[in-house]
Amino acid sequence: MTEERERFFSRLATVPGVRTMPSIGSWILVEVDDPADLARKVNRRLEPGTVSVPRHIPGAVRVPVRDPKRNEELFQTIRDIQEKKERRRYFLELKTSSSSAVS
């Protein structure tokens, strides 16, 4: 389980907009811009309660460490959600900067 946890922790650290935080046990804490939004989207795509937002850690989401197959599915889901968010942000900034350049 320790090897899988380390592998999963390293994989999560590669996702845009996700910052892994020091964690212990069978959970990994990740810091994101909108934890409630990420948790809601992940839980809708996979199953309710897959990830949670801890009340006493601002900006964090608790991600469970499970078996390699389920971890990979969770990783891909988080990566897809975050990449879409980053793309939206990029195009919004591009649109804003191009409209201000025209003015």
C-alpha positions as CSV (number, residue, x, y, z in Angstrom):
1,M,0.0,0.0,0.0
2,T,2.9,2.4,0.7
3,E,4.3,2.0,-2.7
4,E,0.9,2.6,-4.3
5,R,0.4,5.6,-2.2
6,E,3.7,7.1,-3.2
7,R,3.0,6.4,-6.9
8,F,-0.5,7.9,-6.7
9,F,0.9,10.9,-4.8
10,S,3.5,11.5,-7.6
11,R,0.9,11.1,-10.3
12,L,-1.5,13.6,-8.7
13,A,1.4,16.1,-8.4
14,T,1.6,16.2,-12.3
15,V,-2.0,17.5,-12.7
16,P,-2.3,21.2,-13.6
17,G,-3.9,23.2,-10.8
18,V,-3.4,20.5,-8.2
19,R,-0.8,20.8,-5.4
20,T,-0.2,17.8,-3.3
21,M,0.1,18.4,0.5
22,P,1.8,16.4,3.2
23,S,-0.6,13.6,4.1
24,I,-0.7,10.4,6.2
25,G,-2.8,7.3,6.2
26,S,-5.0,6.1,3.3
27,W,-5.8,9.7,2.1
28,I,-3.9,12.3,0.1
29,L,-4.7,15.9,0.6
30,V,-4.5,18.1,-2.6
31,E,-4.9,21.8,-2.7
32,V,-7.0,23.2,-5.6
33,D,-8.6,26.6,-6.4
34,D,-12.2,25.4,-5.9
35,P,-12.3,22.3,-3.7
36,A,-16.1,22.0,-3.6
37,D,-16.4,22.2,-7.4
38,L,-13.7,19.5,-7.9
39,A,-15.3,17.2,-5.2
40,R,-18.8,17.6,-6.7
41,K,-17.6,16.8,-10.3
42,V,-15.5,13.8,-9.2
43,N,-18.3,12.4,-7.1
44,R,-20.7,12.8,-10.0
45,R,-18.5,11.0,-12.4
46,L,-17.4,8.2,-10.1
47,E,-19.5,7.5,-7.1
48,P,-20.8,9.8,-4.3
49,G,-18.3,10.2,-1.4
50,T,-15.3,9.3,-3.5
51,V,-13.5,12.5,-2.5
52,S,-14.4,15.0,0.3
53,V,-13.6,18.5,1.4
54,P,-12.2,18.7,4.9
55,R,-13.8,21.5,6.9
56,H,-10.6,22.6,8.7
57,I,-8.2,22.8,5.8
58,P,-9.0,25.6,3.4
59,G,-8.6,24.8,-0.3
60,A,-8.1,21.1,0.2
61,V,-9.7,17.9,-1.1
62,R,-9.2,14.5,0.5
63,V,-8.4,11.9,-2.1
64,P,-8.5,8.2,-1.0
65,V,-5.7,5.8,-1.8
66,R,-7.1,2.5,-3.0
67,D,-6.0,-0.2,-5.4
68,P,-4.0,0.7,-8.5
69,K,-7.0,0.3,-10.9
70,R,-9.3,2.6,-8.9
71,N,-6.5,5.1,-8.2
72,E,-5.8,5.3,-12.0
73,E,-9.5,5.9,-12.7
74,L,-9.6,8.6,-10.0
75,F,-6.4,10.2,-11.3
76,Q,-7.7,10.4,-14.8
77,T,-11.0,11.9,-13.6
78,I,-9.2,14.6,-11.6
79,R,-6.8,15.3,-14.5
80,D,-9.7,15.6,-17.0
81,I,-11.6,18.0,-14.8
82,Q,-8.6,20.1,-14.0
83,E,-7.4,20.2,-17.6
84,K,-10.8,21.4,-18.8
85,K,-10.8,24.1,-16.1
86,E,-7.3,25.2,-17.1
87,R,-8.3,25.3,-20.8
88,R,-11.3,27.4,-20.0
89,R,-9.2,29.8,-17.9
90,Y,-6.6,30.1,-20.7
91,F,-9.2,30.9,-23.4
92,L,-10.9,33.4,-21.1
93,E,-7.6,35.2,-20.4
94,L,-6.9,35.1,-24.2
95,K,-10.3,36.6,-25.0
96,T,-9.9,39.3,-22.3
97,S,-6.4,40.2,-23.4
98,S,-7.3,40.3,-27.1
99,S,-10.4,42.5,-26.4
100,S,-8.4,44.9,-24.3
101,A,-5.7,45.1,-27.1
102,V,-8.4,46.1,-29.6
103,S,-9.7,48.9,-27.5
